[in-house]
C-alpha cells in the first residue's frame, strides 16, 4: 500500500471519513460506531504481529457465523488488519464488529502512523503487468464494502467498513 503523508485533519484521500463513534481510544474498547443503529457484537485487542491477522479472522468468523456477508467480512478484515500490522506503530490492533441498520460494521483501530490509508490508482500498478503481493488492500475494501473510511486523531487511526 502506498502511503500518503497525513496533514490537515480534513485531508482524506479515500472513501468517507467518520468524525465520531467507534473504538474508544482511552479504553481500547468499542463504542457504538457512528450510525451503527445496533449493538456492538464483540471486540478484541491483539498484538500488532503478522500471525494475529488469522486470529482476527477467526474472531470475526465466530461472531458472524453463517451470515451471507461473512466471507467478505473475513477477507476485508484480513486486509485491514494486515495494513495495520505493516503500516502503523504501537503495540496493538483492536477489531470491533457492530450491527448497523443495513448490516454490519467492522472497525480496525491501531496506534496510527504519519500516513493514512491510500487507494492505489490504476497508474500506481506495475506497467509490466507483473503481479505483486501488496498494494490492493484498500482497493478491495473500497470495491467490496457498501461504505468504508477512516478517522485519525492523536490516539491513532481507525479504518472501518460496512457490509
C-alpha positions in Angstrom: 0.0 0.0 0.0 1.4 3.4 -0.9 1.2 5.8 2.0 0.2 9.4 1.8 1.6 11.8 4.4 -1.0 12.8 6.9 -1.5 16.5 7.1 -4.5 18.6 7.9 -7.3 16.6 9.8 -9.7 17.3 6.9 -7.4 15.9 4.3 -8.6 12.5 3.4 -7.7 10.8 0.2 -10.1 7.8 0.2 -13.7 7.0 0.9 -15.6 8.7 3.6 -14.4 9.9 6.9 -16.1 9.4 10.2 -15.9 12.1 12.9 -17.1 10.1 15.8 -18.2 6.8 17.4 -16.2 3.7 17.1 -13.4 2.4 19.3 -12.7 4.5 22.4 -9.1 5.4 22.2 -8.9 5.8 26.0 -10.1 2.3 26.9 -9.4 0.4 23.7 -13.0 -0.8 23.8 -15.5 -0.2 21.1 -18.2 2.4 21.4 -21.3 2.3 19.3 -20.0 3.2 15.8 -21.5 6.4 14.3 -24.6 5.5 12.5 -24.5 1.8 13.6 -28.0 1.7 14.9 -27.3 -1.5 16.8 -25.2 -3.2 19.4 -21.5 -4.0 19.3 -21.3 -7.7 18.8 -17.7 -8.0 20.0 -14.2 -6.6 20.1 -10.7 -8.0 20.5 -7.4 -6.4 21.0 -4.4 -8.2 19.5 -0.7 -7.7 19.4 0.4 -5.9 16.3 2.1 -9.0 14.8 1.5 -10.7 11.4 0.4 -14.0 13.0 -2.5 -12.2 14.6 -4.2 -11.5 11.3 -5.5 -15.1 11.4 -6.7 -14.6 15.0 -8.7 -11.5 13.9 -10.3 -13.6 11.1 -11.2 -16.4 13.5 -12.7 -13.8 15.9 -14.9 -12.2 13.2 -15.9 -15.7 11.8 -17.0 -16.8 15.3 -19.1 -13.6 15.8 -20.7 -13.7 12.3 -21.3 -17.4 11.9 -23.1 -18.2 8.7 -24.4 -14.8 7.7 -24.3 -14.1 4.0 -21.7 -11.4 4.4 -19.2 -13.5 6.5 -16.8 -14.4 3.7 -16.5 -10.8 2.5 -16.1 -9.6 6.1 -13.3 -12.1 6.7 -11.4 -11.0 3.5 -11.8 -7.3 4.3 -10.8 -7.8 8.0 -7.7 -9.6 6.8 -6.8 -6.7 4.6 -7.4 -4.0 7.2 -5.6 -5.8 10.0 -2.6 -6.6 7.7 -2.4 -2.9 6.8 -2.4 -2.0 10.5 0.3 -4.5 11.2 2.5 -3.4 8.3 2.0 0.4 8.2 1.4 1.6 11.8 3.2 1.9 15.1 2.1 0.9 18.5 1.8 -2.5 20.2 -1.8 -3.4 19.4 -4.6 -3.6 16.9 -8.3 -3.6 18.0 -11.0 -5.2 15.9 -14.7 -4.4 16.7 -17.8 -5.7 15.0 -21.2 -4.0 15.3 -24.7 -4.3 13.9 -25.9 -1.5 11.6 -29.3 -0.6 10.3 -28.3 -2.1 6.9 -26.0 -5.0 8.0 -22.7 -4.8 9.9 -19.7 -2.7 10.5 -16.1 -3.8 11.2 -13.6 -1.4 12.6 -9.8 -1.9 12.9 -8.1 0.6 15.3 -4.3 1.0 15.7 -1.7 3.3 17.0 -1.6 5.3 13.8 1.4 6.5 11.8 2.5 9.6 9.9 0.4 8.4 6.9 -3.2 7.5 6.1 -4.6 4.6 4.0 -4.3 5.3 0.3 -6.3 3.9 -2.6 -4.0 3.0 -5.5 -4.9 4.4 -8.8 -4.5 2.2 -11.8 -1.4 4.1 -12.7 0.2 3.0 -9.5 0.2 -0.6 -10.6 3.3 -2.0 -12.4 3.3 -1.2 -16.1 4.8 -4.6 -17.0 1.6 -6.3 -15.8 3.6 -8.3 -13.2 1.6 -9.4 -10.2 2.7 -8.3 -6.8 1.7 -9.1 -3.3 1.0 -5.6 -1.9 -0.9 -2.5 -2.7 -4.5 -3.7 -3.2 -6.0 -3.9 0.3 -7.7 -0.5 0.3 -8.9 -1.2 -3.2 -10.5 -4.5 -2.2 -12.2 -2.8 0.8 -13.5 0.1 -1.3 -14.8 -2.3 -4.0 -16.4 -4.9 -1.8 -17.8 -2.8 1.1 -21.0 -0.8 0.9 -19.2 2.0 2.8 -15.7 2.5 4.1 -13.5 5.2 5.5 -11.2 6.1 8.4 -10.7 8.6 11.1 -7.5 9.6 12.7 -6.6 11.6 15.8 -3.8 11.9 18.3 -4.5 8.4 19.7 -4.3 6.6 16.4 -6.3 5.6 13.3 -9.5 3.6 12.9 -10.3 2.1 9.5 -13.8 0.9 9.1 -16.0 -0.8 6.5 -19.7 -1.7 6.3 -21.4 -4.6 4.6 
